[in-house]
């Protein structure tokens, strides 16, 4: 018999009581939003205005479309 293993994050996620799931979701969302804001600020600090606007648009569209490759392609395009 193989023992099934789970990651620590899965274990922690399973330990959260049902009524606290909304709190966990809110907390994770706040962290994600703050991280995205920091990335946007870094983009505007390191690229000119036109490129920064394009990368910001790509970041938002990547999140909306759940496809990180859209943003990665844009960064590679302007990095060269």
N, C-alpha and C positions, 0 to 999 in steps of 0.2 A: 504494500500500500504506500502510495506517495502522499506525503503530507502536503496539503495545500498551503502555500505561503501567500501572505498579503503584505503590501507595503505599509509602512507606518502611517502614511497619509490616508490610506484606505481604512486602517484601524481607527484613526482619529475621526475620520468622517463618519464612520459607523457608530461611534460612541456619542455623537451629538444627538441629544433628545430632539424629537420631532418639532416641538414648539420653538426650539432655538435655531432651527434651520434658517428662518428668515433673518435672524441676527447674523448668522454666519455668512449668508448671501450678501447682506448689506455691508458687512465688514470687507469681504473679498472685493465687492464692487468698488468700495471707496478706495481700496489699495490699487486696484486696476486703473481707476480714473486718475488718481494722483500720479501714478507711474506714466500714464499717457500724457498728462499735462507736462511732466518733467521732460519727456521725450520731445514734445512739441517745442518747449522752451529751448532745448539743446539744438534742435533743428534750426530754429530761428537765429541762434547764436553762431552757428557754424556754416550756414549757407546764405547766399544772397536772397533778397526778398522773393524773386520769382521762383527760384528753386525751392526755397523753404515752403512757399505756398503749395507748390506741386507735391512735395513730400508730405506735407500735412494732409492734403486731400487724399493721397494714397494711403496714409495711415488710417484715416477715418473710414475709407472705403474697404480697406483690408479687414478692419474690425467688423464693419457692417456685413461684408460678404463672407466672413469667417475664413479668409484666405491670406495667410501671411506672406505668400510669395509675391503678391502684388506690390507690397511695400518693399520687399527685398530687391525686386527687379529695379524699382525706382532708385534706391540707394546705390545699387551697382552702376546704374546708368550715369549718375552724377559723380560717382567716385572716380571714374576713369578719366 
